[in-house]
Amino acid sequence: MNKKYSPLFEPLKLPNGSELQNRFVLSPMITNSSTRDGLVTKEDEQYHLRRSTSAPIQVTGAAYIEPYGQLFEYGFSVADDRTIPGLTKLASAMKSNGSKAILQLTHAGRFANTAIMDLGVVYGPSFMSLNTPIKHQVLPMTKRKIELVIRNYADATRRAIAAGFDGVEVSAAQRLLIQTFFSKFSNERTDEYGSDSLENRSRFGLEVIRAVSDVIDEEADENFIFGFRGTPEETRGNEVGYSVEDFLSFVDEIEKIRRLDYLAIASWGRNIYQNEVRAEGQYQGQPINKVVYEHVKGRVPMMATGGINSPDKALEALEYADMVGASSPFITEPDFVAKLQSGDEDQIDLQFTIDELDDLKIPEAAFKDIVKMMDYGEGLPKETRDELRRLAEEK
């Protein structure tokens, strides 16, 4: 191994006691190859089995906790007990070479495209009338609906434990439901979940965390991993939906409820790990990962993500993080980490040919609606994205 990259292979111990042999994480990426009802397929299993040695922590793509929270048409479901047998096989595949398997729990809120297309309506903190992808409405969640969704998160956690996952990750990143409650851009409520105070905007997310935590205490062993994924600030020009200071306060409140085994930073765009704080204030212009990392360092291991698709980028990202998460590169180069560790980094190849599909275990109809999202981050070369797009369009 090139000594330059040795920091990426230093062991790391998580707060739950897990020993990681290197700093890489297979970050969430839905292949969109499950059934229409969200059941795990053989192709899902084979895809993750092929990547079971890619990183010591592996996080599934978004597993939706109820049908109105479904982000992708063919994504995983953890919304009812019918999903447990398939999720058990998925967890087994991910863990087959000693990696820790984490199920990401999500509710897409107003971005639940399947509900939009099928029903023309979705849920969120406040009413909205939108036109993309079709004309539809976002209905404000009643308190009863809020209680039901919190219960959905708790039940999803039970299913993750029953399926044999080593942990769960609650995602509040990239404008998913929890983030929209936290943001003044999307939350116009006037009740105790409303936008008039940070405490109220935090309430829904913290109640979800508490419900998930209670189930972990009741049904999981003490080594069960609890992770949280968030976007550290939301701005539109000079307007601020929430600041990095707000986000850090939210993380502090999570820690009062439960031990955080890791905190993952995520957002939209290219090279997210290089983002700087946009909002005015004491941190403006500083690397956002630096701000968060200095706040949680020594308490919560932090994961940098977004555009980390080369050894040098991984090393750069590790400056303000304990772990580096990658998703797109592991699609076409499952052996990224192994090649880097053996000193064969010049053999890392993010492009692929149709002849490699069988070895890579990429489902033939995979990444429906996903490639256009890859275009934002450009984690894979354009030629590779175009080939994946062509495969999806053929099916």
C-alpha positions as a LaTeX table, in Angstrom:
\begin{tabular}{lrrr}
\hline
Residue & $x$ (\AA) & $y$ (\AA) & $z$ (\AA) \\
\hline
Met1 & 0.00 & 0.00 & 0.00 \\
Asn2 & 1.15 & 3.50 & $-0.82$ \\
Lys3 & 1.99 & 5.09 & 2.57 \\
Lys4 & 0.25 & 8.23 & 1.39 \\
Tyr5 & $-3.09$ & 6.46 & 1.84 \\
Ser6 & $-2.32$ & 4.76 & 5.15 \\
Pro7 & $-4.61$ & 7.10 & 7.17 \\
Leu8 & $-7.54$ & 5.57 & 5.26 \\
Phe9 & $-6.61$ & 2.17 & 6.67 \\
Glu10 & $-6.20$ & 3.05 & 10.30 \\
Pro11 & $-8.67$ & 1.07 & 12.47 \\
Leu12 & $-11.60$ & 2.93 & 14.02 \\
Lys13 & $-13.68$ & 1.96 & 17.04 \\
Leu14 & $-17.30$ & 3.08 & 17.08 \\
Pro15 & $-19.02$ & 4.08 & 20.34 \\
Asn16 & $-20.98$ & 0.80 & 20.25 \\
Gly17 & $-17.69$ & $-1.12$ & 20.43 \\
Ser18 & $-17.44$ & $-2.21$ & 16.79 \\
Glu19 & $-13.89$ & $-2.29$ & 15.42 \\
Leu20 & $-13.58$ & $-1.14$ & 11.80 \\
Gln21 & $-10.50$ & $-2.14$ & 9.83 \\
Asn22 & $-10.52$ & 0.93 & 7.61 \\
Arg23 & $-12.32$ & 4.26 & 7.19 \\
Phe24 & $-14.51$ & 3.46 & 4.18 \\
Val25 & $-18.30$ & 3.17 & 4.16 \\
Leu26 & $-20.53$ & 1.89 & 1.38 \\
Ser27 & $-23.05$ & 4.74 & 1.38 \\
Pro28 & $-26.74$ & 4.41 & 0.49 \\
Met29 & $-27.52$ & 3.80 & $-3.17$ \\
Ile30 & $-30.80$ & 2.31 & $-4.33$ \\
Thr31 & $-30.42$ & 0.14 & $-7.41$ \\
Asn32 & $-34.18$ & 0.43 & $-7.91$ \\
Ser33 & $-34.36$ & $-3.29$ & $-8.63$ \\
Ser34 & $-36.77$ & $-4.47$ & $-5.93$ \\
Thr35 & $-40.37$ & $-5.45$ & $-6.72$ \\
Arg36 & $-43.09$ & $-2.87$ & $-7.18$ \\
Asp37 & $-44.21$ & $-3.68$ & $-3.63$ \\
Gly38 & $-40.72$ & $-3.04$ & $-2.27$ \\
Leu39 & $-39.74$ & $-6.67$ & $-1.71$ \\
Val40 & $-36.08$ & $-7.62$ & $-2.00$ \\
Thr41 & $-35.23$ & $-9.57$ & $-5.16$ \\
Lys42 & $-32.50$ & $-12.07$ & $-5.94$ \\
Glu43 & $-30.80$ & $-9.35$ & $-7.97$ \\
Asp44 & $-30.73$ & $-7.12$ & $-4.87$ \\
Glu45 & $-29.08$ & $-9.91$ & $-2.90$ \\
Gln46 & $-26.47$ & $-10.65$ & $-5.57$ \\
Tyr47 & $-25.63$ & $-6.98$ & $-6.00$ \\
His48 & $-24.90$ & $-6.56$ & $-2.29$ \\
Leu49 & $-23.16$ & $-9.92$ & $-1.98$ \\
Arg50 & $-20.71$ & $-8.83$ & $-4.69$ \\
Arg51 & $-19.97$ & $-5.71$ & $-2.60$ \\
Ser52 & $-19.83$ & $-7.46$ & 0.77 \\
Thr53 & $-16.05$ & $-6.82$ & 0.97 \\
Ser54 & $-16.21$ & $-3.24$ & $-0.30$ \\
Ala55 & $-16.29$ & $-1.52$ & 3.11 \\
Pro56 & $-16.58$ & $-2.49$ & 6.80 \\
Ile57 & $-19.83$ & $-0.53$ & 7.18 \\
Gln58 & $-22.51$ & $-0.85$ & 4.50 \\
Val59 & $-25.71$ & 1.19 & 4.48 \\
Thr60 & $-28.65$ & 0.17 & 2.33 \\
Gly61 & $-30.42$ & 2.57 & 0.04 \\
Ala62 & $-33.54$ & 4.29 & 1.32 \\
Ala63 & $-35.93$ & 1.75 & 2.88 \\
Tyr64 & $-39.33$ & 3.42 & 3.07 \\
Ile65 & $-41.27$ & 3.06 & 6.30 \\
Glu66 & $-44.76$ & 3.53 & 4.79 \\
Pro67 & $-46.14$ & 3.64 & 1.22 \\
Tyr68 & $-46.64$ & 7.42 & 1.32 \\
Gly69 & $-42.93$ & 7.74 & 2.06 \\
Gln70 & $-41.65$ & 5.76 & $-0.95$ \\
Leu71 & $-38.87$ & 7.71 & $-2.67$ \\
Phe72 & $-38.17$ & 5.36 & $-5.59$ \\
Glu73 & $-40.59$ & 3.23 & $-7.60$ \\
Tyr74 & $-38.59$ & 0.04 & $-7.09$ \\
Gly75 & $-36.85$ & 0.75 & $-3.78$ \\
Phe76 & $-36.78$ & $-1.35$ & $-0.62$ \\
Ser77 & $-39.76$ & $-1.36$ & 1.73 \\
Val78 & $-39.69$ & $-1.92$ & 5.47 \\
Ala79 & $-43.33$ & $-0.91$ & 5.82 \\
Asp80 & $-44.82$ & $-4.26$ & 6.86 \\
Asp81 & $-43.85$ & $-7.71$ & 8.06 \\
Arg82 & $-43.97$ & $-9.19$ & 4.55 \\
Thr83 & $-40.64$ & $-7.48$ & 3.91 \\
Ile84 & $-38.76$ & $-9.27$ & 6.70 \\
Pro85 & $-37.80$ & $-12.49$ & 4.83 \\
Gly86 & $-36.28$ & $-10.57$ & 1.93 \\
Leu87 & $-34.56$ & $-8.06$ & 4.21 \\
Thr88 & $-33.12$ & $-10.99$ & 6.17 \\
Lys89 & $-31.51$ & $-12.32$ & 2.98 \\
Leu90 & $-30.24$ & $-8.83$ & 2.14 \\
Ala91 & $-28.67$ & $-8.37$ & 5.58 \\
Ser92 & $-27.08$ & $-11.81$ & 5.32 \\
Ala93 & $-25.54$ & $-10.95$ & 1.96 \\
Met94 & $-24.16$ & $-7.65$ & 3.21 \\
Lys95 & $-22.68$ & $-9.30$ & 6.34 \\
Ser96 & $-21.30$ & $-12.38$ & 4.62 \\
Asn97 & $-17.68$ & $-11.17$ & 4.80 \\
Gly98 & $-17.79$ & $-9.52$ & 8.20 \\
Ser99 & $-19.11$ & $-6.07$ & 7.31 \\
Lys100 & $-21.71$ & $-4.30$ & 9.44 \\
Ala101 & $-25.08$ & $-4.05$ & 7.67 \\
Ile102 & $-27.14$ & $-0.92$ & 8.35 \\
Leu103 & $-30.73$ & $-0.40$ & 7.17 \\
Gln104 & $-31.50$ & 3.21 & 6.28 \\
Leu105 & $-34.99$ & 4.26 & 7.40 \\
Thr106 & $-36.59$ & 6.97 & 5.29 \\
His107 & $-39.79$ & 8.86 & 4.62 \\
Ala108 & $-39.65$ & 10.93 & 1.44 \\
Gly109 & $-42.44$ & 13.32 & 2.41 \\
Arg110 & $-43.24$ & 15.60 & $-0.51$ \\
Phe111 & $-40.72$ & 13.76 & $-2.70$ \\
Ala112 & $-42.55$ & 10.44 & $-2.49$ \\
Asn113 & $-42.77$ & 10.13 & $-6.27$ \\
Thr114 & $-44.71$ & 6.86 & $-6.32$ \\
Ala115 & $-47.52$ & 8.36 & $-4.24$ \\
Ile116 & $-47.45$ & 11.44 & $-6.46$ \\
Met117 & $-47.82$ & 9.41 & $-9.64$ \\
Asp118 & $-50.36$ & 6.92 & $-8.23$ \\
Leu119 & $-52.45$ & 9.17 & $-6.00$ \\
Gly120 & $-51.62$ & 12.76 & $-6.84$ \\
Val121 & $-51.08$ & 13.59 & $-3.21$ \\
Val122 & $-48.32$ & 13.34 & $-0.59$ \\
Tyr123 & $-47.80$ & 14.49 & 3.00 \\
Gly124 & $-45.56$ & 17.12 & 4.55 \\
Pro125 & $-45.48$ & 19.61 & 7.41 \\
Ser126 & $-47.50$ & 22.23 & 5.47 \\
Phe127 & $-49.75$ & 22.57 & 2.45 \\
Met128 & $-48.11$ & 22.99 & $-0.95$ \\
Ser129 & $-49.36$ & 22.96 & $-4.52$ \\
Leu130 & $-46.64$ & 21.68 & $-6.84$ \\
Asn131 & $-46.30$ & 20.88 & $-10.53$ \\
Thr132 & $-43.36$ & 18.45 & $-10.69$ \\
Pro133 & $-43.32$ & 15.66 & $-11.77$ \\
Ile134 & $-47.05$ & 16.20 & $-12.24$ \\
Lys135 & $-49.53$ & 18.60 & $-10.70$ \\
His136 & $-50.14$ & 17.47 & $-7.12$ \\
Gln137 & $-50.71$ & 18.65 & $-3.57$ \\
Val138 & $-48.75$ & 18.25 & $-0.36$ \\
Leu139 & $-51.22$ & 17.82 & 2.49 \\
Pro140 & $-50.29$ & 19.08 & 5.96 \\
Met141 & $-49.90$ & 16.20 & 8.40 \\
Thr142 & $-52.44$ & 16.09 & 11.18 \\
Lys143 & $-51.21$ & 15.27 & 14.66 \\
Arg144 & $-52.69$ & 11.81 & 14.25 \\
Lys145 & $-50.72$ & 11.34 & 11.03 \\
Ile146 & $-47.57$ & 12.53 & 12.77 \\
Glu147 & $-48.14$ & 9.93 & 15.50 \\
Leu148 & $-48.71$ & 7.22 & 12.89 \\
Val149 & $-45.47$ & 8.06 & 11.04 \\
Ile150 & $-43.51$ & 8.03 & 14.30 \\
Arg151 & $-44.99$ & 4.60 & 14.98 \\
Asn152 & $-44.01$ & 3.57 & 11.42 \\
Tyr153 & $-40.38$ & 4.41 & 12.25 \\
Ala154 & $-40.57$ & 2.36 & 15.44 \\
Asp155 & $-42.10$ & $-0.63$ & 13.63 \\
Ala156 & $-39.51$ & $-0.37$ & 10.86 \\
Thr157 & $-36.77$ & $-0.53$ & 13.50 \\
Arg158 & $-38.31$ & $-3.73$ & 14.91 \\
Arg159 & $-38.27$ & $-5.26$ & 11.43 \\
Ala160 & $-34.63$ & $-4.26$ & 10.90 \\
Ile161 & $-33.70$ & $-5.99$ & 14.16 \\
Ala162 & $-35.75$ & $-9.08$ & 13.25 \\
Ala163 & $-34.07$ & $-9.22$ & 9.83 \\
Gly164 & $-30.63$ & $-9.34$ & 11.42 \\
Phe165 & $-29.26$ & $-5.91$ & 10.55 \\
Asp166 & $-26.44$ & $-4.65$ & 12.74 \\
Gly167 & $-27.99$ & $-1.21$ & 12.97 \\
Val168 & $-30.30$ & 1.40 & 11.54 \\
Glu169 & $-29.71$ & 4.85 & 10.16 \\
Val170 & $-32.36$ & 7.57 & 10.35 \\
Ser171 & $-31.99$ & 9.91 & 7.40 \\
Ala172 & $-33.05$ & 13.53 & 7.69 \\
Ala173 & $-30.94$ & 14.65 & 4.72 \\
Gln174 & $-31.70$ & 15.98 & 1.27 \\
Arg175 & $-35.19$ & 17.32 & 1.95 \\
Leu176 & $-36.67$ & 14.09 & 3.28 \\
Leu177 & $-39.63$ & 14.44 & 5.65 \\
Ile178 & $-37.69$ & 15.08 & 8.86 \\
Gln179 & $-35.66$ & 17.84 & 7.22 \\
Thr180 & $-38.76$ & 19.57 & 5.88 \\
Phe181 & $-40.13$ & 19.86 & 9.43 \\
Phe182 & $-36.78$ & 21.35 & 10.48 \\
Ser183 & $-36.70$ & 23.91 & 7.66 \\
Lys184 & $-38.47$ & 27.26 & 7.73 \\
Phe185 & $-38.73$ & 27.01 & 3.93 \\
Ser186 & $-41.14$ & 24.08 & 4.06 \\
Asn187 & $-42.59$ & 24.29 & 7.57 \\
Glu188 & $-45.30$ & 26.93 & 7.99 \\
Arg189 & $-47.14$ & 25.24 & 10.85 \\
Thr190 & $-48.29$ & 27.21 & 13.88 \\
Asp191 & $-48.65$ & 24.33 & 16.35 \\
Glu192 & $-46.01$ & 22.68 & 18.54 \\
Tyr193 & $-44.36$ & 21.27 & 15.38 \\
Gly194 & $-44.26$ & 24.70 & 13.74 \\
Ser195 & $-41.57$ & 27.05 & 12.54 \\
Asp196 & $-41.73$ & 29.69 & 15.26 \\
Ser197 & $-38.85$ & 28.20 & 17.26 \\
Leu198 & $-35.94$ & 25.81 & 16.87 \\
Glu199 & $-37.45$ & 23.66 & 19.61 \\
Asn200 & $-40.69$ & 23.24 & 17.66 \\
Arg201 & $-38.98$ & 22.64 & 14.32 \\
Ser202 & $-36.85$ & 19.96 & 15.99 \\
Arg203 & $-39.76$ & 18.26 & 17.72 \\
Phe204 & $-40.86$ & 15.83 & 15.00 \\
Gly205 & $-37.35$ & 14.59 & 14.24 \\
Leu206 & $-36.50$ & 14.15 & 17.90 \\
Glu207 & $-39.74$ & 12.25 & 18.53 \\
Val208 & $-38.78$ & 9.90 & 15.68 \\
Ile209 & $-35.33$ & 9.43 & 17.22 \\
Arg210 & $-36.86$ & 8.72 & 20.62 \\
Ala211 & $-39.27$ & 6.13 & 19.18 \\
Val212 & $-36.46$ & 4.37 & 17.31 \\
Ser213 & $-34.26$ & 4.50 & 20.41 \\
Asp214 & $-36.95$ & 2.94 & 22.60 \\
Val215 & $-37.27$ & $-0.03$ & 20.25 \\
Ile216 & $-33.49$ & $-0.50$ & 20.15 \\
Asp217 & $-33.42$ & $-0.53$ & 23.97 \\
Glu218 & $-36.28$ & $-3.05$ & 24.08 \\
Glu219 & $-35.30$ & $-5.46$ & 21.31 \\
Ala220 & $-31.68$ & $-5.06$ & 20.15 \\
Asp221 & $-28.43$ & $-6.02$ & 21.80 \\
Glu222 & $-26.13$ & $-3.39$ & 23.27 \\
Asn223 & $-23.88$ & $-3.41$ & 20.21 \\
Phe224 & $-26.66$ & $-2.37$ & 17.81 \\
Ile225 & $-25.52$ & 0.61 & 15.73 \\
Phe226 & $-27.52$ & 3.82 & 15.56 \\
Gly227 & $-26.58$ & 6.31 & 12.86 \\
Phe228 & $-28.00$ & 9.65 & 11.74 \\
Arg229 & $-27.68$ & 11.32 & 8.33 \\
Gly230 & $-28.33$ & 15.01 & 7.84 \\
Thr231 & $-27.73$ & 18.06 & 5.67 \\
Pro232 & $-26.01$ & 20.69 & 7.85 \\
Glu233 & $-27.66$ & 23.82 & 6.46 \\
Glu234 & $-30.34$ & 24.89 & 3.99 \\
Thr235 & $-30.11$ & 28.21 & 2.17 \\
Arg236 & $-31.63$ & 29.94 & $-0.83$ \\
Gly237 & $-29.52$ & 32.93 & $-1.66$ \\
Asn238 & $-29.60$ & 35.12 & 1.44 \\
Glu239 & $-32.56$ & 33.25 & 2.92 \\
Val240 & $-31.92$ & 30.56 & 5.53 \\
Gly241 & $-34.18$ & 27.56 & 6.06 \\
Tyr242 & $-31.91$ & 26.52 & 8.90 \\
Ser243 & $-28.31$ & 27.28 & 9.81 \\
Val244 & $-25.40$ & 25.04 & 10.69 \\
Glu245 & $-25.79$ & 26.31 & 14.27 \\
Asp246 & $-29.37$ & 24.99 & 14.22 \\
Phe247 & $-28.13$ & 21.66 & 12.91 \\
Leu248 & $-25.47$ & 21.33 & 15.59 \\
Ser249 & $-28.09$ & 22.06 & 18.23 \\
Phe250 & $-30.26$ & 19.30 & 16.76 \\
Val251 & $-27.37$ & 16.83 & 16.92 \\
Asp252 & $-26.78$ & 17.78 & 20.56 \\
Glu253 & $-30.43$ & 17.04 & 21.32 \\
Ile254 & $-30.18$ & 13.65 & 19.60 \\
Glu255 & $-27.25$ & 12.78 & 21.86 \\
Lys256 & $-29.38$ & 13.51 & 24.92 \\
Ile257 & $-31.79$ & 10.82 & 23.70 \\
Arg258 & $-29.37$ & 8.18 & 22.47 \\
Arg259 & $-25.72$ & 7.41 & 21.86 \\
Leu260 & $-24.86$ & 8.29 & 18.26 \\
Asp261 & $-22.54$ & 5.71 & 16.72 \\
Tyr262 & $-21.95$ & 7.87 & 13.67 \\
Leu263 & $-23.12$ & 11.07 & 12.01 \\
Ala264 & $-23.18$ & 11.18 & 8.20 \\
Ile265 & $-23.16$ & 14.44 & 6.25 \\
Ala266 & $-25.09$ & 14.45 & 2.96 \\
Ser267 & $-26.51$ & 16.91 & 0.45 \\
Trp268 & $-27.08$ & 17.44 & $-3.28$ \\
Gly269 & $-24.47$ & 18.52 & $-5.81$ \\
Arg270 & $-20.85$ & 17.89 & $-6.72$ \\
Asn271 & $-18.05$ & 17.29 & $-4.22$ \\
Ile272 & $-20.34$ & 17.79 & $-1.24$ \\
Tyr273 & $-17.49$ & 17.05 & 1.14 \\
Gln274 & $-15.92$ & 20.37 & 0.04 \\
Asn275 & $-19.00$ & 22.51 & 0.72 \\
Glu276 & $-18.59$ & 25.75 & 2.66 \\
Val277 & $-21.04$ & 27.40 & 5.03 \\
Arg278 & $-23.21$ & 29.80 & 3.04 \\
Ala279 & $-25.28$ & 31.56 & 5.68 \\
Glu280 & $-24.02$ & 34.70 & 7.38 \\
Gly281 & $-22.59$ & 34.18 & 10.84 \\
Gln282 & $-19.46$ & 33.07 & 12.63 \\
Tyr283 & $-18.91$ & 30.08 & 10.33 \\
Gln284 & $-19.59$ & 31.66 & 6.93 \\
Gly285 & $-17.05$ & 30.56 & 4.34 \\
Gln286 & $-15.58$ & 27.78 & 6.48 \\
Pro287 & $-15.67$ & 24.15 & 5.25 \\
Ile288 & $-18.97$ & 22.84 & 6.55 \\
Asn289 & $-17.49$ & 19.44 & 7.39 \\
Lys290 & $-14.81$ & 21.19 & 9.46 \\
Val291 & $-17.45$ & 23.06 & 11.46 \\
Val292 & $-19.46$ & 19.93 & 12.21 \\
Tyr293 & $-16.39$ & 17.76 & 12.80 \\
Glu294 & $-14.89$ & 20.13 & 15.33 \\
His295 & $-18.22$ & 20.18 & 17.17 \\
Val296 & $-18.62$ & 16.39 & 17.47 \\
Lys297 & $-14.99$ & 15.23 & 17.41 \\
Gly298 & $-14.20$ & 12.83 & 20.22 \\
Arg299 & $-17.89$ & 12.10 & 20.83 \\
Val300 & $-19.45$ & 11.04 & 17.53 \\
Pro301 & $-17.56$ & 9.54 & 14.58 \\
Met302 & $-18.38$ & 11.64 & 11.52 \\
Met303 & $-18.76$ & 10.42 & 7.95 \\
Ala304 & $-18.04$ & 12.64 & 4.96 \\
Thr305 & $-19.92$ & 11.84 & 1.75 \\
Gly306 & $-20.60$ & 13.31 & $-1.67$ \\
Gly307 & $-18.32$ & 13.08 & $-4.70$ \\
Ile308 & $-15.66$ & 10.92 & $-3.03$ \\
Asn309 & $-14.68$ & 8.82 & $-6.03$ \\
Ser310 & $-10.88$ & 8.64 & $-5.95$ \\
Pro311 & $-8.19$ & 7.78 & $-3.39$ \\
Asp312 & $-7.02$ & 11.39 & $-3.26$ \\
Lys313 & $-10.54$ & 12.70 & $-2.64$ \\
Ala314 & $-11.01$ & 10.12 & 0.10 \\
Leu315 & $-7.80$ & 11.26 & 1.76 \\
Glu316 & $-8.83$ & 14.91 & 1.45 \\
Ala317 & $-12.28$ & 14.21 & 2.91 \\
Leu318 & $-10.73$ & 12.41 & 5.90 \\
Glu319 & $-9.16$ & 15.70 & 7.04 \\
Tyr320 & $-12.51$ & 16.70 & 8.53 \\
Ala321 & $-14.07$ & 13.29 & 9.13 \\
Asp322 & $-13.46$ & 9.92 & 10.72 \\
Met323 & $-14.97$ & 7.93 & 7.83 \\
Val324 & $-15.52$ & 8.48 & 4.13 \\
Gly325 & $-18.66$ & 7.26 & 2.43 \\
Ala326 & $-18.91$ & 6.43 & $-1.25$ \\
Ser327 & $-21.79$ & 5.02 & $-3.26$ \\
Ser328 & $-21.52$ & 5.51 & $-7.04$ \\
Pro329 & $-17.87$ & 4.30 & $-7.29$ \\
Phe330 & $-18.77$ & 0.95 & $-5.72$ \\
Ile331 & $-21.27$ & 0.31 & $-8.52$ \\
Thr332 & $-18.59$ & $-0.24$ & $-11.15$ \\
Glu333 & $-15.60$ & $-0.79$ & $-8.85$ \\
Pro334 & $-16.61$ & $-2.99$ & $-5.89$ \\
Asp335 & $-12.91$ & $-3.69$ & $-5.29$ \\
Phe336 & $-11.98$ & 0.01 & $-4.94$ \\
Val337 & $-10.74$ & $-0.37$ & $-1.35$ \\
Ala338 & $-9.02$ & $-3.71$ & $-1.91$ \\
Lys339 & $-7.08$ & $-2.33$ & $-4.87$ \\
Leu340 & $-6.07$ & 0.74 & $-2.91$ \\
Gln341 & $-4.92$ & $-1.34$ & 0.04 \\
Ser342 & $-2.83$ & $-3.65$ & $-2.16$ \\
Gly343 & $-1.11$ & $-0.72$ & $-3.85$ \\
Asp344 & $-2.99$ & $-1.19$ & $-7.13$ \\
Glu345 & $-4.77$ & 2.18 & $-7.10$ \\
Asp346 & $-3.84$ & 2.64 & $-10.76$ \\
Gln347 & $-6.12$ & $-0.33$ & $-11.49$ \\
Ile348 & $-9.22$ & 1.39 & $-10.05$ \\
Asp349 & $-11.62$ & 1.82 & $-12.97$ \\
Leu350 & $-14.99$ & 3.52 & $-12.63$ \\
Gln351 & $-16.00$ & 2.71 & $-16.19$ \\
Phe352 & $-17.45$ & $-0.61$ & $-17.31$ \\
Thr353 & $-18.55$ & $-2.51$ & $-20.38$ \\
Ile354 & $-21.67$ & $-4.57$ & $-20.98$ \\
Asp355 & $-19.51$ & $-7.71$ & $-20.69$ \\
Glu356 & $-18.78$ & $-6.89$ & $-17.05$ \\
Leu357 & $-22.42$ & $-6.83$ & $-15.93$ \\
Asp358 & $-22.37$ & $-10.43$ & $-14.75$ \\
Asp359 & $-19.20$ & $-10.02$ & $-12.69$ \\
Leu360 & $-20.39$ & $-6.72$ & $-11.22$ \\
Lys361 & $-23.86$ & $-8.17$ & $-10.52$ \\
Ile362 & $-25.48$ & $-4.98$ & $-11.71$ \\
Pro363 & $-29.18$ & $-5.74$ & $-12.27$ \\
Glu364 & $-30.03$ & $-5.35$ & $-15.94$ \\
Ala365 & $-32.92$ & $-3.03$ & $-15.22$ \\
Ala366 & $-31.17$ & $-1.24$ & $-12.37$ \\
Phe367 & $-31.02$ & 2.44 & $-11.66$ \\
Lys368 & $-34.36$ & 3.36 & $-13.20$ \\
Asp369 & $-34.76$ & 7.06 & $-12.32$ \\
Ile370 & $-31.44$ & 6.94 & $-10.47$ \\
Val371 & $-28.95$ & 7.90 & $-13.17$ \\
Lys372 & $-30.31$ & 11.42 & $-13.45$ \\
Met373 & $-29.57$ & 11.80 & $-9.74$ \\
Met374 & $-26.02$ & 10.55 & $-10.35$ \\
Asp375 & $-25.65$ & 13.38 & $-12.84$ \\
Tyr376 & $-25.81$ & 15.91 & $-9.99$ \\
Gly377 & $-22.82$ & 14.51 & $-8.20$ \\
Glu378 & $-20.89$ & 13.17 & $-11.19$ \\
Gly379 & $-19.51$ & 10.40 & $-9.01$ \\
Leu380 & $-19.13$ & 8.22 & $-12.09$ \\
Pro381 & $-17.70$ & 9.24 & $-15.48$ \\
Lys382 & $-20.24$ & 10.51 & $-18.01$ \\
Glu383 & $-19.64$ & 7.51 & $-20.26$ \\
Thr384 & $-20.52$ & 5.16 & $-17.41$ \\
Arg385 & $-23.64$ & 7.12 & $-16.49$ \\
Asp386 & $-24.73$ & 7.10 & $-20.12$ \\
Glu387 & $-24.28$ & 3.32 & $-20.30$ \\
Leu388 & $-26.34$ & 2.82 & $-17.13$ \\
Arg389 & $-28.97$ & 5.15 & $-18.58$ \\
Arg390 & $-29.08$ & 3.14 & $-21.79$ \\
Leu391 & $-29.50$ & $-0.12$ & $-19.87$ \\
Ala392 & $-32.37$ & 1.34 & $-17.86$ \\
Glu393 & $-34.12$ & 2.66 & $-20.95$ \\
Glu394 & $-33.94$ & $-0.73$ & $-22.67$ \\
Lys395 & $-35.98$ & $-2.38$ & $-19.91$ \\
\hline
\end{tabular}
